[in-house]
Amino acid sequence: MRRRSRWHANGLLGAVPAALPAAIPAVLFAVLFAVILAAAAACDPAPNGNPAPGPDAETAPGATPPGRTAIDLLVLGGTVVTMNAERQVIVNGAVAVDDGTIIAVGPADEIAILYDPRRLIRPAAHDIVMPGIVNGHNHAAMTLLRGVADDMRLMDWLENYIFPAESTLVDPDFVSVGTQLAVLEMIRTGTTTFADMYYYEDDVARVVADAGLRGVLGETILDMPTPDAATVDEALAYTERFLQNWANHPRITAAVAPHSPYTVGPETLRRTAALARRYGAPLLIHLAETRDELQQIESRYGRTPVQYLESIGFLGPDVLGAHSIWVNAADIATLAERGVGLVHNPESNMKLASGTMPIGALRDAGLNVGLGTDGAASNNDLDMFGAMLTTALLHKQMSEDPTAMPAAEVVALATIEGARALGMDEAIGSLEVGKHADLIVVDGEAANLVPRYDPYSHLVYAARGDNVKISMVGGRVLFEAGAFTTLDAGAVIDAARAAAERVREVVGRRP
C-alpha cells in the first residue's frame, strides 16, 4: 500500500486559501497549484514503495542507509557454489562478510537490501564464487627444488637427490624464500589453506602469517640429522618451541610432523605423538606411500605401515596421513575406526609411479579424504585445479568406470572434504554463515570456461589455476585484478632465481 507523504500529513494542500482574491488571474492560480503538486510529488515514495538504495547508492559520509547493517565486505553477483551439505548453487548470489566471518549467503537481491558494505566486490555475471581451496599436503619450501630430479622412483629420488641436497642447502633463508614462492603460487591459483611438512617451520609460519594465508604447518622430525636438528632431542625441543610460538594464532595451526614410518622409529613416533597431544596439535605423516615402504615395514615389524602405527598407539583423529596407497581391507577398517584423515596426491604419486590411492574404498569406509599437490619437487606445481582434474581422470581410468569420481565430488575433496580431513570443517571449506570468509572468484569470462552448463564440470574439467581472479582469506583480499596485496611478486621471483644459483652449484643442474 502506498504511504502518505509527510507533505500530505502536514496538510500542505490544505494550506492553500479556500478563496483566492479575484484579482489573481486564473493562469497564475494554475501555475501556483502545479508548483504545490510538484513539491508534494517530489517527496512522495515511488508507486511500489521506497526500496533501500542499492549498494552503490550515495549516502552521507559515514552514514548507514536506514534498515541496512554496516558490514566490512559484500561479494555481490556471480554464481555462488556454496559446498554446504545441500551442495547449494546460487545463480546471482551474494556473500556478506564482517570481521572476517561470513554472516549471510543467499540471492543477491535479498542480501543487497540488508547490508551497507564498506567494500563491495561485484563478480561478473558468469564468474564462480566458491570456497577457497584446501591443499592437504605440501612441502612449500621445496619450490626451490622444482625440477632438480625428475623421472625416478621415490626412494632413489629421496635418498640420492633430495636428502643430500637438503642437507647442504636448507637453512632459514632457503626456507623463507622457497615458502614465499610457494605462497605466491598458491594464492594465485586459489589455495587459501594448506598443510605443510618441512624444516625451520617457524620461518615457514612467519611467511604464511605475513602473506595472509591459512596454514597447518608441521615441523618435520626424522631419526637422522636434519637441517634444523642434529638429534631427535633437538628436533623435539625445536618443535615444542614452535608449538608455543604459534599457539592461538588466528590462521596458523602449528603441527608435529614425523616424516614416515620408515624414517622414524617407534620410540620417536611415540614421543612425537605425546608432544602433539600434550599441545592439542595435529600429527602429519607420510603413510603407506610406496611398495618399498610396505616391504620395509613388514620386514622390520611384521606388520603393514598402518598396523604398525596402530600397534604403538599413534593413530587417532588428530592424524593426517598423506598418500595411503598401500593399504588393505584391514588397514582401511583400522583407519576408519581411528578417524584418521587422509590426503590423496595423485599427480605426485603418478609422477613417481608410487601407485594409486584406493579412494573409493576409503571413502566407502567413511574416511575423510582431501586432496593435495605434494611438494613442487615431485609434482611439479601447486595448482590444485590440476589435482582436481587428475583425480577425476585417474580414477575413471583405473576403474574403467566413467561415473567414478564425478565432478561435484572432486570439488568437495578440494574444499569441504579436505577441511574435514584436517579437522577444520567447522571453520572453512564451504560458504556458510559462521565460517571464515575464505573464498575465491573464478573468471567465468575466460575463453576456456565459455559456455557453461554446470559449474562443477567447469571447475574440474576446464578451469586452471590462472582462471582465479580473486583470492580472499578471512575477508582479506590477497589477490585481485592481477595483483597481490601482501606480497611483492617481482621481489619474490628475483629472490627465488638467486637462490636457484646455489641449488645449481649443489646438484649440478643447468638449463
SVG drawing of the C-alpha trace seen along z (x, -y; Angstrom):
<svg xmlns="http://www.w3.org/2000/svg" viewBox="-13 -42 91 102">
<polyline fill="none" stroke="black" stroke-width="0.4" points="0.0,0.0 1.3,-3.4 2.3,-5.5 1.1,-9.1 4.0,-11.6 4.8,-13.9 3.7,-16.7 0.1,-15.3 0.4,-14.6 1.2,-18.2 -1.8,-19.4 0.3,-21.3 -2.6,-21.3 -5.0,-22.4 -2.8,-25.4 -4.0,-26.9 -6.6,-29.5 -10.2,-28.4 -10.9,-31.5 -8.2,-33.4 -8.5,-37.1 -10.4,-37.6 -7.5,-39.8 -5.3,-36.7 -5.7,-35.6 -6.7,-32.0 -3.5,-31.3 -1.4,-32.4 -3.6,-30.2 -3.0,-27.2 0.8,-27.7 0.8,-28.1 -1.3,-24.9 1.0,-23.0 4.1,-24.1 2.4,-22.8 1.5,-19.5 5.1,-19.1 6.5,-19.7 4.3,-17.1 5.1,-14.6 8.8,-15.1 8.6,-13.9 6.1,-11.0 7.6,-7.5 7.7,-5.5 4.5,-3.7 5.9,-0.4 7.1,-1.7 10.5,-3.1 13.2,-0.4 16.5,-0.6 19.2,-2.1 21.4,0.3 24.9,1.0 26.4,-1.7 23.9,-4.4 25.4,-7.6 24.8,-8.2 26.1,-10.8 29.7,-10.1 29.8,-7.6 26.1,-7.1 24.3,-3.8 21.1,-3.8 18.0,-3.2 17.2,0.5 20.6,1.8 23.5,3.1 27.0,1.8 29.5,4.6 33.0,4.9 32.5,6.6 29.9,7.8 30.6,10.1 27.6,9.4 26.9,11.4 28.2,14.4 27.3,18.0 27.9,19.0 28.9,22.6 28.5,23.0 29.7,26.6 27.3,26.8 25.6,30.0 22.9,29.4 25.5,28.5 23.5,25.3 24.4,23.3 23.0,19.8 22.9,18.1 23.4,14.4 24.3,15.0 25.9,12.9 28.2,13.5 28.2,10.9 31.3,10.7 32.0,8.9 35.1,9.1 36.5,11.9 33.4,14.1 30.6,15.0 27.3,13.5 25.0,14.2 24.8,16.2 21.9,16.1 20.4,14.5 22.0,11.1 18.7,9.2 17.8,10.4 21.3,9.8 21.9,6.4 19.0,4.7 20.2,5.9 23.7,4.6 25.8,1.5 29.3,2.7 32.5,0.7 33.9,2.7 31.8,4.0 33.1,6.7 31.0,7.3 32.0,10.5 30.9,10.7 27.6,12.4 29.3,15.6 32.0,15.7 32.0,18.6 32.3,17.7 33.4,20.7 35.2,21.7 39.0,21.3 40.7,24.5 42.4,26.7 45.7,28.2 46.1,31.0 49.7,32.0 52.7,29.8 56.3,29.1 56.2,25.4 59.9,24.5 60.6,27.3 59.5,25.0 63.3,24.1 63.9,27.8 61.3,27.8 62.6,29.9 66.0,30.8 65.4,34.5 62.7,36.0 61.7,39.3 62.8,41.7 61.3,43.7 60.6,42.2 63.4,44.0 66.0,43.1 64.7,39.6 64.8,39.1 67.9,40.9 70.2,40.0 69.0,36.5 66.6,34.7 68.0,35.7 71.6,34.9 70.7,31.6 68.6,30.6 71.5,31.4 73.6,28.8 71.0,26.2 68.3,25.9 68.7,23.1 66.2,20.4 66.8,18.2 66.2,21.1 63.0,22.0 61.8,18.4 62.4,17.8 61.0,21.1 57.9,20.6 57.3,17.2 57.4,18.6 55.0,21.3 52.6,18.9 52.7,16.7 51.7,19.7 49.0,20.9 47.4,17.5 47.4,17.0 45.8,20.4 43.1,20.3 44.5,22.2 43.6,20.5 44.6,23.2 47.4,25.7 49.1,28.3 52.9,28.3 55.7,30.6 59.2,29.2 62.1,27.9 62.5,24.5 58.8,24.4 58.9,21.4 60.2,19.5 57.5,21.0 54.9,19.8 56.2,16.2 56.0,16.1 52.5,17.6 51.3,15.2 52.7,12.2 51.2,13.4 47.7,13.8 47.2,17.5 45.9,20.1 48.2,23.0 48.5,26.2 52.3,26.3 54.2,29.3 57.8,29.4 59.4,32.5 61.2,34.9 63.4,37.9 65.6,40.3 68.6,39.0 70.1,35.5 68.0,32.9 68.9,29.3 67.5,27.8 68.2,30.5 71.2,32.8 69.4,35.2 65.8,36.2 66.0,34.4 66.9,31.2 64.1,31.7 61.5,32.3 62.8,29.2 62.6,27.1 59.1,28.4 57.9,27.7 59.1,24.1 57.3,23.8 54.1,25.1 54.4,22.5 55.3,19.6 52.2,20.0 49.6,21.1 46.2,19.3 47.3,17.6 44.1,17.0 45.4,18.5 48.4,20.7 48.0,24.1 51.3,25.5 51.7,29.3 54.1,32.1 55.3,34.0 57.2,37.2 58.3,37.9 57.2,41.5 57.1,45.0 60.3,45.9 62.4,42.9 61.1,42.6 61.4,45.5 58.7,46.5 60.2,44.6 60.4,41.4 56.9,41.9 55.6,42.3 57.4,39.2 56.1,37.1 52.6,38.3 52.9,37.5 54.2,34.0 51.4,33.2 48.7,34.5 50.1,32.5 49.5,29.3 46.4,30.5 48.3,30.2 47.8,32.2 50.1,35.0 51.2,35.1 52.9,38.1 53.6,39.8 51.8,43.2 51.8,46.3 53.1,44.3 55.1,47.0 55.5,50.7 59.1,50.2 57.7,48.7 55.3,51.6 58.0,54.2 60.4,52.3 57.9,52.1 56.7,55.6 60.3,56.8 61.1,54.8 57.9,55.1 55.9,57.9 53.0,55.5 51.7,53.1 52.6,49.5 49.0,48.8 49.0,51.8 52.5,50.8 51.3,47.3 48.2,48.8 50.4,51.1 52.3,48.2 49.3,46.1 50.0,43.5 46.7,43.4 43.8,41.1 41.6,38.4 44.4,35.9 46.5,37.7 46.6,36.7 48.1,39.4 49.4,38.4 49.2,40.8 47.8,44.0 48.2,46.1 49.4,49.5 46.5,50.3 44.4,53.5 40.9,54.0 42.1,54.4 44.1,51.2 41.1,49.4 39.0,50.6 41.6,49.5 42.0,46.1 38.2,45.6 37.9,46.8 40.6,44.3 39.1,41.5 42.3,40.7 42.2,38.0 43.9,38.8 45.2,36.9 45.3,38.0 48.2,36.7 47.5,38.1 50.0,36.1 53.0,36.7 52.1,40.4 51.7,40.8 55.0,39.0 56.9,41.2 54.9,44.3 54.2,44.9 50.7,46.3 47.1,45.1 45.2,44.4 42.1,46.7 39.9,43.6 36.6,45.3 37.2,48.0 38.5,45.4 35.5,43.1 33.1,46.0 34.5,46.9 33.6,43.4 37.1,41.9 37.6,38.2 39.8,37.7 41.2,34.5 43.4,33.5 47.0,32.3 49.7,31.4 52.6,32.6 55.8,30.5 56.8,28.8 59.9,31.0 57.7,34.0 54.6,32.6 55.9,30.0 53.4,27.3 51.0,26.3 47.9,25.7 45.0,27.6 42.9,27.3 45.4,29.7 45.0,32.0 41.2,32.0 41.4,32.8 44.0,35.6 41.9,37.1 38.8,37.3 40.6,38.7 42.8,41.1 40.1,42.9 37.9,43.2 40.8,44.8 41.8,47.1 38.3,48.3 37.3,48.3 34.2,46.5 33.4,43.0 31.0,42.4 33.8,42.7 34.7,39.5 32.1,37.2 33.0,33.5 30.9,32.4 32.6,35.0 36.1,33.9 35.3,30.3 34.2,31.5 37.6,33.2 39.3,30.0 37.1,27.9 34.8,29.2 36.2,32.8 39.7,31.5 38.7,29.3 37.1,32.3 40.3,34.4 42.2,31.6 39.6,31.4 38.7,27.8 35.3,28.3 33.5,26.2 35.6,23.2 36.5,23.5 35.7,25.5 32.2,24.1 30.5,20.8 28.2,20.8 27.2,18.5 29.7,18.5 32.7,19.8 35.8,17.8 35.4,15.8 37.9,17.8 36.8,17.7 37.9,17.3 36.4,16.0 36.9,17.9 36.8,15.9 33.7,17.0 34.5,14.8 37.7,16.8 37.5,18.5 38.1,21.9 35.1,21.5 32.6,20.5 29.8,21.6 28.9,23.0 26.1,25.5 27.4,27.0 29.8,25.1 31.2,28.3 32.1,29.6 33.9,26.4 35.8,26.3 37.2,29.9 37.5,30.4 38.0,27.0 39.4,24.5 43.0,23.8 44.6,22.0 45.3,19.0 41.5,18.6 41.3,17.4 40.8,13.6 40.3,13.0 41.6,14.9 40.5,14.0 41.3,15.3 39.3,14.2 37.7,11.5 41.1,10.0 41.7,9.9 45.2,11.3 45.0,11.3 42.8,9.2 42.9,7.8 46.3,9.5 48.0,8.0 49.0,9.4 48.2,7.3 50.5,8.8 53.5,9.9 55.9,8.2 55.7,10.7 58.7,9.4 60.9,9.4 59.8,13.0 60.6,14.2 64.0,12.4 64.9,14.0 63.9,17.4 66.1,17.2 69.0,16.0 68.5,19.0 68.4,21.3 72.0,20.4 73.1,22.0 70.9,25.1 72.6,25.5 76.0,25.4 74.9,28.3 73.0,30.5 74.9,29.7 71.8,28.9 72.0,26.2 69.3,25.2"/>
</svg>
